[in-house]
Amino acid sequence: MNSNLTITEDHVKELLRAKQLLENPGLAAKITNLIGSPIEKGIDSLPKKWSDKLGKITTNSLLKATNAAVFTMKDKSVKKSSNAMHKTAVAVSGGVGGFFGLAALAVELPISTTIMLRSIADISREHGESINSIETKMACLEVFALGGTSTSDDGTETGYFTIRALLAQSVTETSKFIIEKGVVDEGAPVLLRLITKVAERFSVQISEKVAGQAIPFIGAAGGAIINTVFMDHFQDMAKGHFIVRKLERQYGQELVKACYDSIKL
């Protein structure tokens, strides 16, 4: 990479847009703005053993989505990602979840996660990625670990590049394994390690989604609306992520990160 290379003004504007998407308030704030009630009320109403159960459901959902979506998707020529179509599909799923409540989550979440993963892959293609690339497939999974700033993180590092650094080794190990083996089983230790790390962060967003649906009088219609916000949130994360990756392919990660860090919101 040419050390004298500088990012153009247009690309700095793109990076500003990416940072606005990636570092803005998280899902809890968006749901609270939507339903007019602090999300903490919903979280307080969840069963006491909910955290352990949620972790298992989240990990399982990511594994199923990965197997059903990422490793079976092929490249296709698209000019723009089908965001509206995916939002409609996930809204239907959320309506079912809202109607049946917490009991339906183990069924609803894998479906919603798979739909979201396909939407994320669509967005990656729109930004010049090849979904046939193992690196792109891993980048799609990374999106679920991105959530913007959130009070639920309890001080956990939330910066975009920090999260990518935390996942880097697992992403590299999983990519190498898949390239060498050609396929990857759901029980492969390298994949499980990556999925577990992503699930640790994704489960925060899941708990906020479910908490919103758990607030009295939300019901099926509210569940559909919250799932639409949920999808919109991760579509924003994907747009920001793949804008950054597009610029990294042109300028290198070091220069893009320096410019990203220098941008004040």
Short mmCIF file of the C-alpha atoms (twelve columns), coordinates in Angstrom:
data_MODEL
# 
_entry.id   MODEL 
# 
loop_
_atom_site.group_PDB 
_atom_site.id 
_atom_site.type_symbol 
_atom_site.label_atom_id 
_atom_site.label_alt_id 
_atom_site.label_comp_id 
_atom_site.label_asym_id 
_atom_site.label_seq_id 
_atom_site.Cartn_x 
_atom_site.Cartn_y 
_atom_site.Cartn_z 
_atom_site.pdbx_PDB_model_num 
ATOM 1   C CA . MET A 1   0.000   0.000   0.000  1 
ATOM 2   C CA . ASN A 2   1.278   3.426   -1.001 1 
ATOM 3   C CA . SER A 3   2.116   5.324   2.202  1 
ATOM 4   C CA . ASN A 4   1.403   8.623   0.415  1 
ATOM 5   C CA . LEU A 5   -2.164  7.582   -0.394 1 
ATOM 6   C CA . THR A 6   -4.834  9.891   1.014  1 
ATOM 7   C CA . ILE A 7   -8.572  9.351   1.272  1 
ATOM 8   C CA . THR A 8   -10.592 11.508  -1.107 1 
ATOM 9   C CA . GLU A 9   -13.161 13.999  0.175  1 
ATOM 10  C CA . ASP A 10  -16.030 11.903  -1.211 1 
ATOM 11  C CA . HIS A 11  -14.728 8.815   0.556  1 
ATOM 12  C CA . VAL A 12  -14.308 10.720  3.825  1 
ATOM 13  C CA . LYS A 13  -17.996 11.623  3.525  1 
ATOM 14  C CA . GLU A 14  -18.783 7.922   3.023  1 
ATOM 15  C CA . LEU A 15  -16.745 7.082   6.104  1 
ATOM 16  C CA . LEU A 16  -18.611 9.748   8.076  1 
ATOM 17  C CA . ARG A 17  -21.876 8.094   7.044  1 
ATOM 18  C CA . ALA A 18  -20.514 4.705   8.117  1 
ATOM 19  C CA . LYS A 19  -19.474 6.031   11.529 1 
ATOM 20  C CA . GLN A 20  -22.873 7.679   12.026 1 
ATOM 21  C CA . LEU A 21  -24.498 4.305   11.408 1 
ATOM 22  C CA . LEU A 22  -22.080 2.216   13.469 1 
ATOM 23  C CA . GLU A 23  -21.632 4.416   16.539 1 
ATOM 24  C CA . ASN A 24  -25.165 5.748   17.006 1 
ATOM 25  C CA . PRO A 25  -27.415 4.720   19.932 1 
ATOM 26  C CA . GLY A 26  -28.247 1.043   19.992 1 
ATOM 27  C CA . LEU A 27  -31.401 -0.982  19.646 1 
ATOM 28  C CA . ALA A 28  -32.727 -0.278  23.162 1 
ATOM 29  C CA . ALA A 29  -32.880 3.469   22.485 1 
ATOM 30  C CA . LYS A 30  -34.593 2.906   19.145 1 
ATOM 31  C CA . ILE A 31  -37.243 0.651   20.691 1 
ATOM 32  C CA . THR A 32  -37.783 3.079   23.568 1 
ATOM 33  C CA . ASN A 33  -38.275 5.918   21.089 1 
ATOM 34  C CA . LEU A 34  -40.755 3.740   19.192 1 
ATOM 35  C CA . ILE A 35  -42.952 2.532   22.047 1 
ATOM 36  C CA . GLY A 36  -42.464 5.466   24.398 1 
ATOM 37  C CA . SER A 37  -41.473 3.364   27.384 1 
ATOM 38  C CA . PRO A 38  -37.972 2.705   28.768 1 
ATOM 39  C CA . ILE A 39  -36.773 -0.722  27.644 1 
ATOM 40  C CA . GLU A 40  -35.550 -1.433  31.184 1 
ATOM 41  C CA . LYS A 41  -39.184 -1.973  32.226 1 
ATOM 42  C CA . GLY A 42  -39.437 -4.825  29.760 1 
ATOM 43  C CA . ILE A 43  -36.097 -6.290  30.827 1 
ATOM 44  C CA . ASP A 44  -37.219 -6.248  34.475 1 
ATOM 45  C CA . SER A 45  -40.302 -8.254  33.518 1 
ATOM 46  C CA . LEU A 46  -38.302 -11.116 31.972 1 
ATOM 47  C CA . PRO A 47  -37.933 -14.382 33.946 1 
ATOM 48  C CA . LYS A 48  -34.945 -14.498 36.315 1 
ATOM 49  C CA . LYS A 49  -33.314 -17.443 34.510 1 
ATOM 50  C CA . TRP A 50  -33.781 -15.696 31.181 1 
ATOM 51  C CA . SER A 51  -30.104 -14.790 30.633 1 
ATOM 52  C CA . ASP A 52  -28.837 -18.389 30.525 1 
ATOM 53  C CA . LYS A 53  -31.674 -19.522 28.295 1 
ATOM 54  C CA . LEU A 54  -31.235 -16.536 26.014 1 
ATOM 55  C CA . GLY A 55  -27.550 -17.319 25.478 1 
ATOM 56  C CA . LYS A 56  -28.362 -20.851 24.325 1 
ATOM 57  C CA . ILE A 57  -31.167 -19.698 22.025 1 
ATOM 58  C CA . THR A 58  -28.977 -16.973 20.511 1 
ATOM 59  C CA . THR A 59  -26.051 -19.326 19.842 1 
ATOM 60  C CA . ASN A 60  -28.361 -21.925 18.332 1 
ATOM 61  C CA . SER A 61  -30.031 -19.304 16.140 1 
ATOM 62  C CA . LEU A 62  -26.699 -18.084 14.784 1 
ATOM 63  C CA . LEU A 63  -25.572 -21.652 14.051 1 
ATOM 64  C CA . LYS A 64  -28.795 -22.437 12.192 1 
ATOM 65  C CA . ALA A 65  -28.710 -19.160 10.293 1 
ATOM 66  C CA . THR A 66  -25.076 -19.699 9.329  1 
ATOM 67  C CA . ASN A 67  -25.802 -23.169 8.031  1 
ATOM 68  C CA . ALA A 68  -28.998 -22.135 6.227  1 
ATOM 69  C CA . ALA A 69  -27.872 -18.809 4.814  1 
ATOM 70  C CA . VAL A 70  -24.175 -17.939 4.765  1 
ATOM 71  C CA . PHE A 71  -22.727 -21.234 3.575  1 
ATOM 72  C CA . THR A 72  -25.449 -21.827 0.978  1 
ATOM 73  C CA . MET A 73  -25.648 -18.353 -0.573 1 
ATOM 74  C CA . LYS A 74  -24.234 -17.732 -4.011 1 
ATOM 75  C CA . ASP A 75  -23.188 -14.621 -5.852 1 
ATOM 76  C CA . LYS A 76  -25.815 -12.979 -7.989 1 
ATOM 77  C CA . SER A 77  -25.949 -9.721  -9.839 1 
ATOM 78  C CA . VAL A 78  -27.832 -7.131  -7.798 1 
ATOM 79  C CA . LYS A 79  -27.804 -3.366  -8.111 1 
ATOM 80  C CA . LYS A 80  -29.336 -2.739  -4.709 1 
ATOM 81  C CA . SER A 81  -30.080 -4.864  -1.667 1 
ATOM 82  C CA . SER A 82  -33.691 -5.938  -1.070 1 
ATOM 83  C CA . ASN A 83  -34.028 -4.243  2.328  1 
ATOM 84  C CA . ALA A 84  -37.797 -3.708  2.199  1 
ATOM 85  C CA . MET A 85  -38.528 -7.320  1.282  1 
ATOM 86  C CA . HIS A 86  -36.425 -8.606  4.168  1 
ATOM 87  C CA . LYS A 87  -38.078 -6.165  6.599  1 
ATOM 88  C CA . THR A 88  -41.498 -7.467  5.566  1 
ATOM 89  C CA . ALA A 89  -40.433 -11.077 6.079  1 
ATOM 90  C CA . VAL A 90  -38.940 -10.415 9.509  1 
ATOM 91  C CA . ALA A 91  -42.034 -8.405  10.525 1 
ATOM 92  C CA . VAL A 92  -44.213 -11.459 9.866  1 
ATOM 93  C CA . SER A 93  -41.852 -13.542 11.977 1 
ATOM 94  C CA . GLY A 94  -41.962 -10.933 14.747 1 
ATOM 95  C CA . GLY A 95  -45.754 -10.904 14.656 1 
ATOM 96  C CA . VAL A 96  -45.814 -14.616 15.427 1 
ATOM 97  C CA . GLY A 97  -43.279 -14.116 18.209 1 
ATOM 98  C CA . GLY A 98  -45.271 -11.247 19.686 1 
ATOM 99  C CA . PHE A 99  -48.485 -13.285 19.619 1 
ATOM 100 C CA . PHE A 100 -47.075 -16.361 21.370 1 
ATOM 101 C CA . GLY A 101 -44.655 -14.466 23.638 1 
ATOM 102 C CA . LEU A 102 -41.396 -15.801 25.081 1 
ATOM 103 C CA . ALA A 103 -42.340 -19.407 24.398 1 
ATOM 104 C CA . ALA A 104 -42.053 -18.779 20.648 1 
ATOM 105 C CA . LEU A 105 -38.565 -17.260 20.734 1 
ATOM 106 C CA . ALA A 106 -36.693 -20.540 20.177 1 
ATOM 107 C CA . VAL A 107 -38.684 -20.999 16.961 1 
ATOM 108 C CA . GLU A 108 -38.965 -17.376 15.840 1 
ATOM 109 C CA . LEU A 109 -35.377 -16.217 16.432 1 
ATOM 110 C CA . PRO A 110 -33.614 -18.700 14.081 1 
ATOM 111 C CA . ILE A 111 -36.035 -17.665 11.322 1 
ATOM 112 C CA . SER A 112 -35.532 -13.950 11.966 1 
ATOM 113 C CA . THR A 113 -31.756 -14.365 12.200 1 
ATOM 114 C CA . THR A 114 -31.627 -16.257 8.899  1 
ATOM 115 C CA . ILE A 115 -33.675 -13.564 7.167  1 
ATOM 116 C CA . MET A 116 -31.410 -10.867 8.611  1 
ATOM 117 C CA . LEU A 117 -28.290 -12.738 7.534  1 
ATOM 118 C CA . ARG A 118 -29.574 -12.903 3.976  1 
ATOM 119 C CA . SER A 119 -30.303 -9.177  4.101  1 
ATOM 120 C CA . ILE A 120 -26.793 -8.518  5.431  1 
ATOM 121 C CA . ALA A 121 -25.327 -10.593 2.586  1 
ATOM 122 C CA . ASP A 122 -27.423 -8.592  0.098  1 
ATOM 123 C CA . ILE A 123 -25.954 -5.383  1.509  1 
ATOM 124 C CA . SER A 124 -22.435 -6.819  1.286  1 
ATOM 125 C CA . ARG A 125 -22.920 -7.528  -2.414 1 
ATOM 126 C CA . GLU A 126 -24.215 -4.001  -2.984 1 
ATOM 127 C CA . HIS A 127 -20.885 -2.725  -1.608 1 
ATOM 128 C CA . GLY A 128 -18.740 -4.849  -3.904 1 
ATOM 129 C CA . GLU A 129 -18.271 -7.992  -1.809 1 
ATOM 130 C CA . SER A 130 -18.347 -11.511 -3.237 1 
ATOM 131 C CA . ILE A 131 -20.551 -13.755 -1.112 1 
ATOM 132 C CA . ASN A 132 -18.602 -16.743 -2.472 1 
ATOM 133 C CA . SER A 133 -15.620 -15.419 -0.525 1 
ATOM 134 C CA . ILE A 134 -15.125 -17.012 2.906  1 
ATOM 135 C CA . GLU A 135 -13.897 -13.633 4.153  1 
ATOM 136 C CA . THR A 136 -17.206 -12.025 3.151  1 
ATOM 137 C CA . LYS A 137 -19.205 -14.792 4.825  1 
ATOM 138 C CA . MET A 138 -17.288 -14.152 8.047  1 
ATOM 139 C CA . ALA A 139 -17.813 -10.396 7.657  1 
ATOM 140 C CA . CYS A 140 -21.567 -10.998 7.424  1 
ATOM 141 C CA . LEU A 141 -21.472 -12.883 10.732 1 
ATOM 142 C CA . GLU A 142 -19.475 -10.054 12.326 1 
ATOM 143 C CA . VAL A 143 -22.420 -7.696  11.791 1 
ATOM 144 C CA . PHE A 144 -24.370 -9.443  14.558 1 
ATOM 145 C CA . ALA A 145 -21.689 -8.399  17.043 1 
ATOM 146 C CA . LEU A 146 -22.104 -4.747  16.070 1 
ATOM 147 C CA . GLY A 147 -24.735 -2.874  17.963 1 
ATOM 148 C CA . GLY A 148 -23.836 0.750   18.364 1 
ATOM 149 C CA . THR A 149 -23.476 2.201   21.849 1 
ATOM 150 C CA . SER A 150 -25.791 0.693   24.440 1 
ATOM 151 C CA . THR A 151 -26.338 1.187   28.149 1 
ATOM 152 C CA . SER A 152 -26.853 -2.563  28.418 1 
ATOM 153 C CA . ASP A 153 -23.213 -3.234  27.603 1 
ATOM 154 C CA . ASP A 154 -22.157 -2.373  31.167 1 
ATOM 155 C CA . GLY A 155 -18.908 -0.763  30.129 1 
ATOM 156 C CA . THR A 156 -18.035 -3.402  27.551 1 
ATOM 157 C CA . GLU A 157 -15.957 -1.994  24.692 1 
ATOM 158 C CA . THR A 158 -18.353 -1.071  21.913 1 
ATOM 159 C CA . GLY A 159 -16.204 0.769   19.368 1 
ATOM 160 C CA . TYR A 160 -16.473 -0.629  15.858 1 
ATOM 161 C CA . PHE A 161 -12.784 -1.400  15.348 1 
ATOM 162 C CA . THR A 162 -12.485 -2.699  18.921 1 
ATOM 163 C CA . ILE A 163 -15.186 -5.287  18.267 1 
ATOM 164 C CA . ARG A 164 -13.552 -6.339  15.007 1 
ATOM 165 C CA . ALA A 165 -10.236 -6.752  16.812 1 
ATOM 166 C CA . LEU A 166 -11.889 -8.943  19.460 1 
ATOM 167 C CA . LEU A 167 -13.259 -11.220 16.746 1 
ATOM 168 C CA . ALA A 168 -10.202 -11.157 14.473 1 
ATOM 169 C CA . GLN A 169 -8.453  -14.332 15.674 1 
ATOM 170 C CA . SER A 170 -11.626 -16.429 15.637 1 
ATOM 171 C CA . VAL A 171 -12.536 -15.111 12.189 1 
ATOM 172 C CA . THR A 172 -9.067  -15.961 10.855 1 
ATOM 173 C CA . GLU A 173 -9.108  -19.472 12.385 1 
ATOM 174 C CA . THR A 174 -12.580 -20.229 11.040 1 
ATOM 175 C CA . SER A 175 -11.768 -18.923 7.557  1 
ATOM 176 C CA . LYS A 176 -8.581  -21.019 7.417  1 
ATOM 177 C CA . PHE A 177 -10.449 -24.121 8.574  1 
ATOM 178 C CA . ILE A 178 -13.167 -23.712 5.935  1 
ATOM 179 C CA . ILE A 179 -10.647 -23.082 3.153  1 
ATOM 180 C CA . GLU A 180 -8.663  -26.183 4.114  1 
ATOM 181 C CA . LYS A 181 -11.661 -28.489 4.681  1 
ATOM 182 C CA . GLY A 182 -13.960 -27.099 2.000  1 
ATOM 183 C CA . VAL A 183 -16.963 -27.352 4.314  1 
ATOM 184 C CA . VAL A 184 -17.601 -26.750 7.971  1 
ATOM 185 C CA . ASP A 185 -19.809 -28.729 10.337 1 
ATOM 186 C CA . GLU A 186 -21.990 -26.961 12.918 1 
ATOM 187 C CA . GLY A 187 -20.032 -28.745 15.631 1 
ATOM 188 C CA . ALA A 188 -16.613 -27.635 14.388 1 
ATOM 189 C CA . PRO A 189 -14.775 -26.112 17.394 1 
ATOM 190 C CA . VAL A 190 -13.447 -23.149 15.402 1 
ATOM 191 C CA . LEU A 191 -16.932 -22.212 14.208 1 
ATOM 192 C CA . LEU A 192 -18.396 -22.665 17.680 1 
ATOM 193 C CA . ARG A 193 -15.759 -20.338 19.149 1 
ATOM 194 C CA . LEU A 194 -16.596 -17.639 16.611 1 
ATOM 195 C CA . ILE A 195 -20.352 -18.077 17.004 1 
ATOM 196 C CA . THR A 196 -20.033 -17.939 20.804 1 
ATOM 197 C CA . LYS A 197 -18.107 -14.659 20.651 1 
ATOM 198 C CA . VAL A 198 -20.633 -13.129 18.273 1 
ATOM 199 C CA . ALA A 199 -23.530 -14.474 20.360 1 
ATOM 200 C CA . GLU A 200 -22.189 -12.785 23.493 1 
ATOM 201 C CA . ARG A 201 -22.818 -9.406  21.890 1 
ATOM 202 C CA . PHE A 202 -25.835 -10.356 19.769 1 
ATOM 203 C CA . SER A 203 -27.678 -11.627 22.862 1 
ATOM 204 C CA . VAL A 204 -27.668 -8.061  24.255 1 
ATOM 205 C CA . GLN A 205 -29.654 -6.932  21.225 1 
ATOM 206 C CA . ILE A 206 -31.917 -9.994  21.443 1 
ATOM 207 C CA . SER A 207 -32.726 -9.282  25.089 1 
ATOM 208 C CA . GLU A 208 -33.677 -5.709  24.169 1 
ATOM 209 C CA . LYS A 209 -35.902 -6.918  21.331 1 
ATOM 210 C CA . VAL A 210 -37.641 -9.472  23.546 1 
ATOM 211 C CA . ALA A 211 -37.953 -6.986  26.402 1 
ATOM 212 C CA . GLY A 212 -39.769 -4.609  24.085 1 
ATOM 213 C CA . GLN A 213 -42.167 -7.375  23.084 1 
ATOM 214 C CA . ALA A 214 -42.606 -8.359  26.757 1 
ATOM 215 C CA . ILE A 215 -44.011 -4.954  27.701 1 
ATOM 216 C CA . PRO A 216 -47.768 -5.305  28.335 1 
ATOM 217 C CA . PHE A 217 -50.121 -4.640  25.393 1 
ATOM 218 C CA . ILE A 218 -47.370 -4.994  22.758 1 
ATOM 219 C CA . GLY A 219 -48.762 -8.242  21.324 1 
ATOM 220 C CA . ALA A 220 -48.463 -9.489  17.749 1 
ATOM 221 C CA . ALA A 221 -48.676 -6.074  16.057 1 
ATOM 222 C CA . GLY A 222 -46.032 -4.654  18.381 1 
ATOM 223 C CA . GLY A 223 -43.844 -7.711  17.866 1 
ATOM 224 C CA . ALA A 224 -43.961 -7.145  14.105 1 
ATOM 225 C CA . ILE A 225 -43.056 -3.466  14.510 1 
ATOM 226 C CA . ILE A 226 -40.201 -4.190  16.920 1 
ATOM 227 C CA . ASN A 227 -38.833 -6.863  14.588 1 
ATOM 228 C CA . THR A 228 -38.877 -4.287  11.784 1 
ATOM 229 C CA . VAL A 229 -36.831 -1.922  13.978 1 
ATOM 230 C CA . PHE A 230 -34.570 -4.883  14.827 1 
ATOM 231 C CA . MET A 231 -33.979 -5.587  11.136 1 
ATOM 232 C CA . ASP A 232 -33.510 -1.890  10.331 1 
ATOM 233 C CA . HIS A 233 -30.901 -1.650  13.093 1 
ATOM 234 C CA . PHE A 234 -28.762 -4.480  11.738 1 
ATOM 235 C CA . GLN A 235 -29.192 -3.318  8.151  1 
ATOM 236 C CA . ASP A 236 -27.671 -0.025  9.324  1 
ATOM 237 C CA . MET A 237 -24.824 -1.934  11.010 1 
ATOM 238 C CA . ALA A 238 -24.257 -3.866  7.774  1 
ATOM 239 C CA . LYS A 239 -24.242 -0.716  5.627  1 
ATOM 240 C CA . GLY A 240 -21.648 0.918   7.872  1 
ATOM 241 C CA . HIS A 241 -19.537 -2.244  8.098  1 
ATOM 242 C CA . PHE A 242 -19.386 -2.830  4.362  1 
ATOM 243 C CA . ILE A 243 -18.720 0.828   3.559  1 
ATOM 244 C CA . VAL A 244 -15.658 0.575   5.816  1 
ATOM 245 C CA . ARG A 245 -14.569 -2.723  4.228  1 
ATOM 246 C CA . LYS A 246 -14.996 -1.246  0.729  1 
ATOM 247 C CA . LEU A 247 -12.716 1.657   1.611  1 
ATOM 248 C CA . GLU A 248 -10.218 -0.703  3.274  1 
ATOM 249 C CA . ARG A 249 -9.883  -2.601  0.014  1 
ATOM 250 C CA . GLN A 250 -8.828  0.650   -1.639 1 
ATOM 251 C CA . TYR A 251 -6.801  2.364   1.100  1 
ATOM 252 C CA . GLY A 252 -5.874  -0.342  3.628  1 
ATOM 253 C CA . GLN A 253 -7.244  -0.792  7.147  1 
ATOM 254 C CA . GLU A 254 -4.645  1.358   8.897  1 
ATOM 255 C CA . LEU A 255 -5.401  4.519   6.910  1 
ATOM 256 C CA . VAL A 256 -9.173  3.979   7.046  1 
ATOM 257 C CA . LYS A 257 -9.086  3.398   10.800 1 
ATOM 258 C CA . ALA A 258 -7.022  6.557   11.361 1 
ATOM 259 C CA . CYS A 259 -9.501  8.596   9.331  1 
ATOM 260 C CA . TYR A 260 -12.484 6.949   11.067 1 
ATOM 261 C CA . ASP A 261 -11.032 7.719   14.496 1 
ATOM 262 C CA . SER A 262 -10.436 11.352  13.524 1 
ATOM 263 C CA . ILE A 263 -14.059 11.929  12.546 1 
ATOM 264 C CA . LYS A 264 -16.055 13.705  15.239 1 
ATOM 265 C CA . LEU A 265 -19.775 13.020  15.423 1 
# 
